[in-house]
Amino acid sequence: MTISPTGTAALLPGVSAVIPVFNGEASLEPLCARLAQVLAAGKVDFEIVFVEDCSRDNSWKTIEALARRDSRFRGIRLSRNFGQHNALLCGIRQARYDITVTLDDDLQNPPEEIPRLLEKLGEEYDVVYGAPEAERHGLWRNLASRITKRLLQNAMGAETAGRVSAFRVFRTELRESFSHYVGAFVSIDVLLTWGTTRFSALRVRHDGRAAGTSNYTLRKLLSHAMNMMTGFSVLPLKLASVSGFFFAFFGLGVFVYVVTRKLAFGTPVPGFPFLASTIAIFSGAQLLSLGIIGEYLARMHFRIMEKPVYAVRSATFPDPRPRA
């Protein structure tokens, strides 16, 4: 089964809430109830799109039950685990309303904060993030998160990148700017910059997890940071070039030092350790540069293979038109 990148019909006035789901069985029912209550209170049409990312629990059965209960609840089940941002992209492409809200499935993003974000969006912004007042994660998770945001700030070229979060509202029409994106590595925040520069952020409440533990480990966060840095930025290549110039001048300095010592004192620079350490420095710099170039070549390789961003196994609504 395939999901079309975007529909041709005009967007309806209202709100589409897109929620990537992974092992979220315990929190889906209360999340859905609170979210529906908040959106209904705003007296706008809405839908809730769950994208089930191949969970190990009964999340999909829960989503099916919710969809049978209310046609405004829609579910998409991916064929394997593609990751949070890939699942979000799938849901965003199926949104039917002109405003899209994204949030996690663990109730750490309080639905009651959505009206504030929507109000801020009305101040002629295109994207508004709900930045947590205080993140409820461990030391290493918070450290990795800060590193990721630093890298994201470079990739996005926007100061707001320092306050990005999974809790965001944006105008659905922005998806047209990345409707043909097919890269296997996805960063929704970077893709949004392809369509606008009008970003903002609000400090919002950040609750503890309703159940279970975080699916984002330190390793996954660092991997995401590396994918984002090499997939959406040329900063590593620039750093490799700068390091190349630096070590070239360093080598020239060593050469001048050796020649000057020979001419001034008549003795060469003694010792194998000096030569070995110099060779080690240059070899390390070369291997680092080759590794960075290899990362970019790997992404080109996956792009040529046309590795899919996501693949859908089933959905709770009729099959959309196949991808062109």
matplotlib code that plots the C-alpha trace (Angstrom):
import matplotlib.pyplot as plt

x = [0.0, 1.3, 0.5, 0.5, 2.8, 0.0, -3.6, -4.8, -7.9, -7.8, -7.1, -10.1, -10.2, -9.4, -6.6, -4.9, -3.1, -0.4, 1.0, 3.8, 3.2, 5.7, 4.8, 2.3, -0.6, -1.0, -1.2, -3.3, -6.7, -6.1, -4.2, -7.0, -9.6, -7.7, -6.7, -10.3, -11.6, -9.2, -9.8, -13.6, -13.5, -11.9, -15.0, -12.9, -13.1, -10.3, -8.8, -6.3, -3.9, -1.9, 1.1, 2.0, 5.7, 5.7, 5.3, 5.9, 2.7, -1.0, -0.8, -2.4, -5.3, -6.0, -5.8, -8.2, -10.7, -10.4, -11.0, -14.1, -15.4, -14.9, -14.3, -12.1, -9.5, -7.4, -4.6, -1.7, 0.4, 4.0, 5.4, 8.5, 10.1, 11.2, 11.7, 9.8, 10.5, 9.7, 6.4, 5.7, 6.3, 3.8, 1.2, 1.8, 1.3, -2.1, -3.3, -6.6, -6.8, -4.9, -3.1, -1.1, -0.1, 2.5, 3.1, 4.4, 2.3, 3.6, 1.6, 4.7, 3.3, 0.1, -2.7, -4.0, -1.1, -2.2, -4.5, -1.6, 0.5, -2.3, -2.8, 0.9, 0.7, -2.0, 0.7, 1.8, 4.1, 4.2, 5.8, 5.5, 7.3, 6.3, 9.6, 9.6, 10.0, 12.1, 12.9, 12.2, 15.1, 18.3, 21.7, 23.0, 19.7, 19.6, 23.2, 22.6, 19.5, 21.5, 24.1, 21.4, 19.8, 23.2, 23.6, 20.0, 20.6, 23.4, 21.3, 18.2, 20.0, 17.5, 18.0, 14.7, 16.4, 17.7, 14.1, 12.7, 10.7, 8.4, 5.5, 4.9, 2.1, 2.5, 0.6, 0.0, 0.6, 4.4, 4.5, 4.4, 8.0, 9.1, 6.3, 8.9, 11.4, 12.4, 15.6, 15.8, 17.0, 14.3, 14.3, 10.9, 12.4, 14.9, 12.3, 10.0, 12.8, 12.5, 9.2, 9.5, 11.7, 8.9, 9.5, 8.7, 8.6, 6.7, 7.6, 5.1, 4.6, 6.4, 4.9, 6.4, 5.8, 2.4, 3.8, 6.9, 10.3, 11.7, 12.4, 15.1, 18.4, 21.7, 22.9, 19.8, 20.0, 23.7, 22.8, 20.0, 22.4, 24.9, 22.2, 21.0, 24.4, 25.5, 22.1, 21.1, 24.3, 27.7, 29.3, 31.3, 32.8, 33.7, 35.4, 37.3, 38.5, 39.5, 41.4, 43.2, 44.4, 45.4, 47.5, 49.0, 50.3, 51.3, 53.4, 54.9, 55.8, 57.4, 59.4, 60.6, 61.6, 63.6, 65.5, 66.1, 67.5, 69.8, 71.1, 71.4, 72.9, 74.1, 72.1, 68.9, 65.8, 66.6, 64.5, 62.0, 59.2, 59.0, 58.6, 56.1, 53.9, 53.9, 52.9, 50.2, 48.7, 48.5, 47.2, 44.4, 43.4, 43.3, 41.2, 38.8, 38.3, 37.8, 35.2, 33.2, 33.3, 32.2, 29.2, 28.0, 28.7, 26.6, 23.7, 24.1, 24.1, 20.8, 19.3, 20.3, 18.8, 15.5, 15.2, 11.7, 11.0, 8.3, 6.1, 2.5, 1.1, -2.5, -4.7, -8.0, -9.3, -9.8, -6.6, -5.5, -4.3, -0.9, 2.3, 3.0]
y = [0.0, 3.5, 6.9, 9.9, 12.8, 15.3, 15.5, 17.8, 19.0, 22.3, 22.2, 22.6, 25.1, 23.3, 21.4, 18.1, 16.6, 14.2, 11.8, 9.2, 6.2, 3.7, 1.4, 4.0, 1.6, 2.8, 6.5, 6.6, 6.5, 9.4, 11.4, 11.1, 12.1, 15.2, 16.2, 15.8, 17.9, 20.7, 20.9, 20.6, 23.5, 25.6, 25.1, 24.1, 21.0, 18.6, 15.2, 13.1, 11.1, 8.4, 6.9, 3.6, 3.0, -0.8, -1.0, -4.1, -3.7, -3.4, 0.2, -0.6, -2.4, 0.6, 2.9, 0.8, 0.8, 4.6, 5.0, 2.8, 4.9, 8.3, 9.0, 12.0, 9.5, 8.1, 5.6, 4.6, 1.6, 1.5, -1.8, -1.5, 0.9, 3.9, 6.4, 9.4, 11.9, 9.5, 8.7, 12.4, 13.0, 10.3, 11.8, 15.4, 14.3, 13.0, 16.0, 17.4, 20.7, 24.0, 23.8, 20.9, 20.1, 17.5, 16.0, 12.9, 10.0, 9.9, 12.8, 14.9, 17.5, 18.7, 19.1, 22.0, 24.1, 23.9, 27.0, 29.1, 27.8, 28.4, 32.0, 32.7, 31.2, 33.8, 36.6, 36.1, 33.1, 29.9, 27.6, 27.8, 25.4, 24.5, 24.7, 22.9, 25.0, 22.2, 19.0, 15.9, 13.7, 12.4, 14.1, 12.4, 12.7, 16.4, 16.8, 14.9, 17.0, 20.2, 18.9, 18.0, 21.5, 23.1, 21.1, 21.8, 25.5, 25.3, 23.2, 25.4, 28.7, 30.0, 31.1, 29.5, 26.1, 26.3, 25.9, 23.3, 20.4, 17.6, 19.9, 22.2, 23.9, 25.0, 25.9, 22.7, 24.4, 24.4, 20.7, 21.7, 22.8, 19.3, 17.3, 15.5, 14.8, 11.1, 10.9, 8.1, 10.5, 12.9, 16.0, 17.7, 20.9, 21.3, 20.5, 23.2, 25.8, 25.0, 26.7, 29.6, 31.7, 32.8, 30.7, 31.4, 29.5, 29.6, 28.1, 25.5, 22.9, 19.7, 16.8, 13.5, 10.4, 8.8, 5.3, 3.4, 4.8, 7.0, 5.3, 7.8, 6.5, 8.5, 6.4, 7.2, 10.9, 11.0, 9.0, 11.4, 14.3, 12.7, 12.0, 15.6, 17.1, 15.1, 14.9, 18.6, 20.5, 20.9, 22.0, 18.7, 19.2, 22.8, 21.6, 19.0, 21.7, 24.0, 21.2, 20.4, 24.0, 24.0, 20.9, 22.0, 25.2, 23.1, 20.9, 23.9, 25.2, 21.9, 22.0, 25.6, 24.5, 21.6, 23.6, 26.5, 24.2, 22.6, 25.9, 27.6, 24.8, 22.3, 19.5, 17.9, 17.5, 14.3, 11.4, 9.0, 10.2, 13.6, 12.0, 9.4, 11.9, 14.2, 11.3, 10.2, 13.8, 14.0, 10.4, 11.1, 14.3, 12.4, 9.5, 12.0, 13.8, 10.5, 9.4, 12.6, 12.3, 8.6, 9.7, 12.0, 9.3, 6.8, 9.3, 9.7, 5.9, 5.6, 8.4, 6.6, 3.4, 5.3, 3.9, 4.8, 7.4, 5.1, 2.2, 1.7, -1.6, -0.6, 2.3, 2.8, 5.0, 4.2, 3.8, 7.1, 7.5, 5.7, 7.7, 9.1]
z = [0.0, -0.8, 0.5, -1.9, -1.0, -1.0, -2.2, -4.9, -3.0, -1.2, 2.5, 4.8, 7.6, 10.8, 12.7, 11.9, 14.9, 13.7, 16.3, 15.7, 17.8, 19.1, 22.0, 23.2, 23.9, 27.5, 26.8, 23.6, 25.2, 27.6, 25.0, 22.5, 25.0, 26.2, 22.6, 21.3, 24.2, 23.6, 19.9, 20.2, 22.7, 20.1, 17.9, 14.8, 12.7, 13.5, 12.9, 14.8, 12.6, 14.3, 12.5, 14.1, 13.6, 14.0, 17.8, 19.9, 21.9, 20.9, 19.8, 16.4, 17.9, 20.1, 17.1, 15.2, 18.1, 18.3, 14.6, 14.7, 17.5, 15.8, 12.1, 13.0, 14.4, 11.5, 11.7, 9.4, 10.2, 8.8, 7.5, 9.8, 12.2, 10.1, 13.0, 14.4, 11.7, 8.9, 10.6, 11.0, 7.4, 6.5, 8.7, 7.6, 3.9, 4.9, 6.8, 5.5, 7.4, 7.0, 10.4, 11.5, 15.1, 15.9, 19.4, 21.0, 22.1, 25.8, 27.2, 27.9, 25.5, 27.2, 24.6, 26.8, 25.6, 21.9, 22.0, 23.1, 20.1, 17.7, 19.0, 18.5, 15.0, 14.2, 14.7, 11.1, 11.9, 9.9, 12.5, 16.3, 18.6, 22.1, 23.9, 27.3, 30.4, 31.9, 30.2, 32.2, 30.9, 32.3, 32.2, 29.1, 27.2, 27.9, 26.8, 23.6, 23.0, 23.4, 20.9, 18.4, 18.7, 18.1, 14.9, 13.9, 14.4, 11.8, 9.4, 9.8, 9.8, 12.3, 15.9, 16.9, 16.3, 19.8, 21.1, 18.7, 20.0, 18.8, 20.0, 17.0, 15.0, 11.4, 8.3, 6.4, 3.0, 3.9, 3.0, -0.6, -0.3, 0.4, -1.3, -3.5, -0.8, -1.0, 1.1, 3.6, 6.4, 7.5, 9.7, 9.8, 11.3, 8.5, 5.8, 7.2, 6.6, 2.9, 2.9, 5.4, 7.7, 10.0, 13.1, 16.7, 20.0, 23.3, 26.6, 27.5, 30.3, 29.9, 31.9, 32.9, 30.9, 31.5, 31.2, 30.0, 29.2, 26.5, 23.2, 22.5, 23.8, 23.9, 20.9, 18.9, 19.6, 18.5, 15.4, 14.6, 15.1, 12.7, 10.1, 10.3, 10.1, 7.0, 5.5, 5.6, 6.0, 4.4, 7.7, 8.1, 4.6, 5.5, 8.7, 6.8, 4.4, 7.2, 9.0, 5.7, 5.4, 9.1, 8.8, 5.6, 7.3, 10.3, 8.0, 6.4, 9.8, 10.7, 7.5, 8.2, 11.7, 10.5, 7.8, 10.2, 12.8, 10.3, 8.9, 12.3, 14.4, 11.9, 13.4, 12.2, 14.4, 16.3, 17.1, 15.8, 18.2, 16.4, 13.0, 14.2, 16.0, 12.9, 10.6, 13.1, 13.1, 9.4, 9.0, 11.5, 9.7, 6.4, 7.8, 9.4, 6.1, 4.3, 6.9, 6.4, 2.6, 3.1, 5.1, 2.2, -0.4, 1.7, 1.6, -2.2, -2.5, -0.6, -2.7, -5.9, -4.6, -4.0, -0.6, 0.6, 3.3, 4.7, 3.6, 4.7, 5.7, 6.4, 7.3, 9.0, 6.1, 2.4, 0.4, -1.1, -4.7, -5.3, -5.4, -8.8]

ax = plt.figure().add_subplot(projection="3d")
ax.plot(x, y, z, "-o")
ax.set_aspect("equal")
plt.show()
